[in-house]
Amino acid sequence: MKILFALLLFSSMAFAGQPASKEKEKKPAAIQDGSAAKSYIHKALYEYLEKPPYLAVELATPFLAKQVAGKNVWLSLVEFSCGTDHMNCVVCATVIIYDPATKQHRFMNPDEFGSTVKKEPTNKEPTNKEPTDKEATDKVTVDGDAI
């Protein structure tokens, strides 16, 4: 149930936040939906967890384009089990952040990722800045007359 909540939280944050760019960015080949992404995720987790005896990726969202800390990245929320065998394992969740510029990935706890996204300003927030004198004098009417 906790993982389902994390998936809902992650997907709402990903869609509510800033898009990666105005134009649709092409997804890198290594993380294309389907077997390529599954293979990439499994290999990345396997190496990061120092080759555990048992690793099963239970669920992974498709990689979504997002801007995080001013960089265009691709994100996937992953639920996985790892341990000594399928009877002695722990269910975990992580966010994989893939940077297409460096072709490197990093992992982040879903809670950490959520707080990181919430801290970033969005373009939708209003600014309470007063116009400067120049901005105030540069206003014109529909007819072209200065205000």
Secondary structure, DSSP 8 states (H G I E B T S, - for coil): -HHHHHHHHHHHHHHHS--S-SS-----GGG-TTHHHHHHHHHHHHHHTT--SEEEEEEE---EEEEETTEEEEEEEEEEEEESSSSSEEEEEEEEEEETTTTEEEEE-HHHHHHHHHHS--TTS-------HHHHHT-B-TTS-B-
